[in-house]
Amino acid sequence: MSDTTVEQAGSTKSVFLRQSSGLVRAFTWWDGLIYNIYAISVVAACSLIFTLTFVFPGANLPLGIVIACLAFVPGCVVYAMLTTIMPRAGGDYVWQSRILGGFWGFWFVFFPLAVGATIFIVSNVLPGAVAFLSPLLYVLGTELGISSLQQFGNWIATSGGQFWFFVVFLAWAAFVVGSGMRFYARVQRYLFFIGMIGLVTWLVGMLIVSHDAFKTNFNSILANQYHWGTTDAYGKILADAKKAGFSAVSLSGTNLGDTILIGPILAYIFAGVFWVGNLSGEIGGVRQFGLSMRIYVGAILSAMVICGLLGFLMINLTGNEFYTSASYMWWAGGGSTYIPVAPWLTLILMSLSQSPAWWLWVLLTFGCWFMIWPTNNVVGGTRYVFAMAFDRILPARFASVSGKNSPIFAIGVYVVVSLVMGWLYYFGNLASIILDQAILLTAGFAVTILAGTLFPYLPATRQRYFDSPLGKYKFVGIPLITLMGVLSLIYFAFLLGEYAFNPTYGTNNLSSAAFLGGGMVLSAVLYFGTRMYRQRHGVNMRRVYEEIPEE
Amino acid sequence: MELYFCTDIHGSDKMWRKFLSAEKFYRANVLVLGGDVVGKGLVAVHPEGRGYWTDFLGEKLMARPGEELDELLRRIRAFGMYPVVATDVEVGLWETNPQAYEAAFQAAVTESVHRWLAELARRKTPDTRIIVTCGNDDPRYVDAIFQSCSDIIFGENEVTDLGEGFTMLNMGWSNVTPWNTHREATEEELAARIERMALSVPDMERCVFNIHVPPYNSGLDNGPVLDSEMRPAPGQTVPVGSHAVREGILRFQPLLSLHGHVHESRGVTKLGRTVCINPGSSYTEGVLQGVLVRLDKEKGLVSYSPMQG
């Protein structure tokens, strides 16, 4: 059989193909783009991450979104080039291990990205229970006079409720992913388009509802639905934040320094653009550079437009001082003991109109994005595990595929580990280290970009790079992948430096160091332990990663 | 015994050389090439003035005679295509006359395979067994070339002795494809071929199947859904493997079953007690995907490691 690259070559007058068989993959580039837009987590952005930027009160959120997204574009070019040259399931692991060496590939992917994915899904499901389902059920229960619905809405926001919500979500994710990528792509496509309708409705709502109408609705919901004890919830939040020492500013009073410093917070979502790399072996047509570019650069620019617009409209509607003050009061001013419902996403959505039909429409349609987005944590995590098992650094069983080409055993293990992580998160102490996800993600992706940067220069890979159709792209004699890699690494160095040395991000503490250091040490022990075990059984692991010489 | 298996190298010089290197690199004493060894087509290299040019991988490449031309030809051959220096008249003939194209293609294949075998004769260690079989994309005329080479065992449609009591059942034929390729048969014919060979296997627990097409619905055989114009439908795959192969594996339960054919459906699965592997193929990327298998006369299948060399 042949592949799509050869077919593409047939379009020139020098190439004469004979009749022979062909093959494509389960995902199209369009599916890849959608997958990546999901990976960037617009839902998480609106429901969670944007609210965390209050720690830099002088930040201009919409501008910060544009800067952060543009800063990731060079990295997107590196990923697109790696995807074109080496499209493989478990992309980051394969690229790092083949370019930098087996140990580095395993070390920087196993814990940061493969195990990390089991933590990502825990925290990604959180907004669904707290910021989406709970307020929706509670307010609907109040409107319809069904107290059990109200109680269920309250319960779903408790630790127990969140955990069971997570369990149900995980079962759904395992079902969708285990049914094969063809089914996954179809579900993903339908939910994407329905979610897009919800998103557009929401955007239009924010455009046409005035600031005063928003305030009136907001105050009404908190007074009448939640019985918060004030008819001016809006003013109370502003006053309480000021009293507590928070210095809110209007959008015109923001500054560039704080705007850049929210980059490491926004990276939590926008670095997700690199997540599709793990699936690159299953996307048809990615050997065409243009299509790979669409998947990565298209996704980050789409996310920039969607999130930038959402951020701007939310702040324009609610006021920057209120938005940051409400976030401050939720995260640093007492949370649910201060205010009975998280004062963002669902509350903002509901404050656009007092009509329950409107709430249902927007939340159910926009909620479709939520239904599929965290499942790509399962897809990505299992692809890394699959690739590692294929190299025998993890048990061979993880590389077993079902009739639907799903690594069913890897999915099973992923679900079990995620359940343990979920339990630790909701009932143990894992919640305190959830911020470390940003370090895990950026470190894992940064090493891939470093591998791409060095690709044309390392003796083992140089020939392969220049033999590829992308070897011709140069700028003042420097290979494009290296140039883009260096530009990208500058931004990644900034991100990692901030995480490591700036206490504002909550990651430069002892528990983070212990968690990250412990995870990395265990990964190294696992790698060398497996190598020794395999060696004893006659498998030379070093050979797995090395390229066979031609002579 | 260390057995290295790879497949679907599709005319790539680079893959062939890596295949030969696998002997020393992986310390393998049996090398098996599992079919689809012939490339996909010709690349016309046009003489012009004092040099040459061609369009390849979307890029117009120019070369002067000597090192530059050699490098150009190397790149094309590494990719699995056959470069042919041809005048505009010859190229025009290929476009209008299928027989002229087929003759040029056969000449290029024959030259390439002879060159490969000469290189093999130069590099092969006397004790290493090299088994070559065909796939559905391989024209029938290559059989005679391989059969004439004493340095390899051409195992197509035969049960081959691997040594240490192990045997290998080889079959390059596939079920019917939409492309009407060179070695296709109905499921009934495939079942009969497998049965005929399997009944001559002395011990199935020491037999390795080397069957080009993977078993149906095994996860090793996901291919595209095609529309009426033979274009792949976006994002849709279906199992394209063989029912007869699946039934053959389940009925005879060999120790191991090695496959190819569907490049991007690499994986490992089990049918009954039999471990089935498709190492896949990435020959256009310059990567030789294969699997290194350790067999022991007492323990049978000791280990298998998919490799991307």
HADDOCK unambig.tbl for C-alpha pairs under 7 A between the chains (distance, minus, plus):
assign (segid A and resid 1 and name CA) (segid B and resid 137 and name CA) 6.95 0.50 0.50
assign (segid A and resid 1 and name CA) (segid B and resid 261 and name CA) 5.66 0.50 0.50
assign (segid A and resid 1 and name CA) (segid B and resid 262 and name CA) 6.29 0.50 0.50
assign (segid A and resid 1 and name CA) (segid B and resid 263 and name CA) 6.92 0.50 0.50
assign (segid A and resid 9 and name CA) (segid B and resid 56 and name CA) 6.67 0.50 0.50
assign (segid A and resid 9 and name CA) (segid B and resid 57 and name CA) 5.22 0.50 0.50
assign (segid A and resid 9 and name CA) (segid B and resid 58 and name CA) 6.52 0.50 0.50
assign (segid A and resid 12 and name CA) (segid B and resid 55 and name CA) 6.14 0.50 0.50
assign (segid A and resid 14 and name CA) (segid B and resid 43 and name CA) 5.46 0.50 0.50
assign (segid A and resid 14 and name CA) (segid B and resid 44 and name CA) 4.87 0.50 0.50
assign (segid A and resid 14 and name CA) (segid B and resid 54 and name CA) 5.93 0.50 0.50
assign (segid A and resid 14 and name CA) (segid B and resid 55 and name CA) 5.39 0.50 0.50
assign (segid A and resid 15 and name CA) (segid B and resid 42 and name CA) 5.99 0.50 0.50
assign (segid A and resid 15 and name CA) (segid B and resid 43 and name CA) 4.54 0.50 0.50
assign (segid A and resid 15 and name CA) (segid B and resid 44 and name CA) 6.33 0.50 0.50
assign (segid A and resid 16 and name CA) (segid B and resid 41 and name CA) 5.46 0.50 0.50
assign (segid A and resid 16 and name CA) (segid B and resid 42 and name CA) 5.15 0.50 0.50
assign (segid A and resid 16 and name CA) (segid B and resid 43 and name CA) 6.18 0.50 0.50
assign (segid A and resid 17 and name CA) (segid B and resid 40 and name CA) 5.85 0.50 0.50
assign (segid A and resid 17 and name CA) (segid B and resid 41 and name CA) 4.32 0.50 0.50
assign (segid A and resid 17 and name CA) (segid B and resid 42 and name CA) 6.56 0.50 0.50
assign (segid A and resid 18 and name CA) (segid B and resid 40 and name CA) 5.97 0.50 0.50
assign (segid A and resid 18 and name CA) (segid B and resid 41 and name CA) 5.42 0.50 0.50
assign (segid A and resid 19 and name CA) (segid B and resid 179 and name CA) 6.43 0.50 0.50
assign (segid A and resid 20 and name CA) (segid B and resid 137 and name CA) 6.24 0.50 0.50
assign (segid A and resid 20 and name CA) (segid B and resid 179 and name CA) 5.73 0.50 0.50
assign (segid A and resid 20 and name CA) (segid B and resid 181 and name CA) 6.13 0.50 0.50
assign (segid A and resid 21 and name CA) (segid B and resid 179 and name CA) 5.54 0.50 0.50
assign (segid A and resid 23 and name CA) (segid B and resid 223 and name CA) 5.52 0.50 0.50
assign (segid A and resid 23 and name CA) (segid B and resid 224 and name CA) 5.63 0.50 0.50
assign (segid A and resid 23 and name CA) (segid B and resid 262 and name CA) 6.99 0.50 0.50
assign (segid A and resid 24 and name CA) (segid B and resid 223 and name CA) 6.56 0.50 0.50
assign (segid A and resid 24 and name CA) (segid B and resid 224 and name CA) 5.50 0.50 0.50
assign (segid A and resid 24 and name CA) (segid B and resid 232 and name CA) 6.87 0.50 0.50
assign (segid A and resid 25 and name CA) (segid B and resid 235 and name CA) 6.48 0.50 0.50
assign (segid A and resid 25 and name CA) (segid B and resid 237 and name CA) 6.97 0.50 0.50
assign (segid A and resid 26 and name CA) (segid B and resid 235 and name CA) 4.43 0.50 0.50
assign (segid A and resid 26 and name CA) (segid B and resid 236 and name CA) 5.59 0.50 0.50
assign (segid A and resid 26 and name CA) (segid B and resid 237 and name CA) 5.80 0.50 0.50
assign (segid A and resid 27 and name CA) (segid B and resid 235 and name CA) 4.53 0.50 0.50
assign (segid A and resid 28 and name CA) (segid B and resid 234 and name CA) 5.75 0.50 0.50
assign (segid A and resid 28 and name CA) (segid B and resid 235 and name CA) 5.05 0.50 0.50
assign (segid A and resid 85 and name CA) (segid B and resid 285 and name CA) 6.65 0.50 0.50
assign (segid A and resid 86 and name CA) (segid B and resid 285 and name CA) 6.95 0.50 0.50
assign (segid A and resid 182 and name CA) (segid B and resid 235 and name CA) 6.33 0.50 0.50
assign (segid A and resid 182 and name CA) (segid B and resid 236 and name CA) 5.95 0.50 0.50
assign (segid A and resid 182 and name CA) (segid B and resid 237 and name CA) 6.93 0.50 0.50
assign (segid A and resid 390 and name CA) (segid B and resid 306 and name CA) 6.10 0.50 0.50
assign (segid A and resid 391 and name CA) (segid B and resid 305 and name CA) 6.68 0.50 0.50
assign (segid A and resid 391 and name CA) (segid B and resid 306 and name CA) 6.13 0.50 0.50
assign (segid A and resid 391 and name CA) (segid B and resid 307 and name CA) 6.89 0.50 0.50
assign (segid A and resid 392 and name CA) (segid B and resid 305 and name CA) 6.41 0.50 0.50
assign (segid A and resid 399 and name CA) (segid B and resid 267 and name CA) 6.67 0.50 0.50
assign (segid A and resid 399 and name CA) (segid B and resid 268 and name CA) 6.38 0.50 0.50
assign (segid A and resid 400 and name CA) (segid B and resid 267 and name CA) 6.55 0.50 0.50
assign (segid A and resid 400 and name CA) (segid B and resid 268 and name CA) 5.09 0.50 0.50
assign (segid A and resid 400 and name CA) (segid B and resid 269 and name CA) 5.13 0.50 0.50
assign (segid A and resid 401 and name CA) (segid B and resid 219 and name CA) 5.57 0.50 0.50
assign (segid A and resid 401 and name CA) (segid B and resid 267 and name CA) 6.41 0.50 0.50
assign (segid A and resid 401 and name CA) (segid B and resid 268 and name CA) 6.47 0.50 0.50
assign (segid A and resid 401 and name CA) (segid B and resid 269 and name CA) 5.99 0.50 0.50
assign (segid A and resid 402 and name CA) (segid B and resid 218 and name CA) 6.56 0.50 0.50
assign (segid A and resid 402 and name CA) (segid B and resid 219 and name CA) 5.27 0.50 0.50
assign (segid A and resid 403 and name CA) (segid B and resid 217 and name CA) 4.93 0.50 0.50
assign (segid A and resid 403 and name CA) (segid B and resid 218 and name CA) 4.67 0.50 0.50
assign (segid A and resid 403 and name CA) (segid B and resid 219 and name CA) 4.19 0.50 0.50
assign (segid A and resid 404 and name CA) (segid B and resid 219 and name CA) 5.80 0.50 0.50
assign (segid A and resid 405 and name CA) (segid B and resid 219 and name CA) 4.40 0.50 0.50
assign (segid A and resid 464 and name CA) (segid B and resid 286 and name CA) 6.71 0.50 0.50
assign (segid A and resid 467 and name CA) (segid B and resid 75 and name CA) 6.74 0.50 0.50
assign (segid A and resid 469 and name CA) (segid B and resid 57 and name CA) 6.30 0.50 0.50
assign (segid A and resid 544 and name CA) (segid B and resid 307 and name CA) 5.21 0.50 0.50
assign (segid A and resid 544 and name CA) (segid B and resid 308 and name CA) 6.60 0.50 0.50
assign (segid A and resid 545 and name CA) (segid B and resid 308 and name CA) 6.92 0.50 0.50
assign (segid A and resid 546 and name CA) (segid B and resid 309 and name CA) 5.91 0.50 0.50
assign (segid A and resid 547 and name CA) (segid B and resid 309 and name CA) 4.01 0.50 0.50
assign (segid A and resid 548 and name CA) (segid B and resid 18 and name CA) 5.81 0.50 0.50
assign (segid A and resid 548 and name CA) (segid B and resid 21 and name CA) 6.70 0.50 0.50
assign (segid A and resid 548 and name CA) (segid B and resid 22 and name CA) 6.80 0.50 0.50
assign (segid A and resid 548 and name CA) (segid B and resid 25 and name CA) 6.64 0.50 0.50
assign (segid A and resid 548 and name CA) (segid B and resid 309 and name CA) 4.71 0.50 0.50
assign (segid A and resid 549 and name CA) (segid B and resid 18 and name CA) 6.18 0.50 0.50
assign (segid A and resid 549 and name CA) (segid B and resid 21 and name CA) 6.55 0.50 0.50
assign (segid A and resid 550 and name CA) (segid B and resid 14 and name CA) 6.63 0.50 0.50
assign (segid A and resid 550 and name CA) (segid B and resid 17 and name CA) 4.98 0.50 0.50
assign (segid A and resid 550 and name CA) (segid B and resid 18 and name CA) 4.72 0.50 0.50
assign (segid A and resid 550 and name CA) (segid B and resid 21 and name CA) 6.20 0.50 0.50
assign (segid A and resid 551 and name CA) (segid B and resid 17 and name CA) 6.67 0.50 0.50
assign (segid A and resid 551 and name CA) (segid B and resid 21 and name CA) 6.13 0.50 0.50
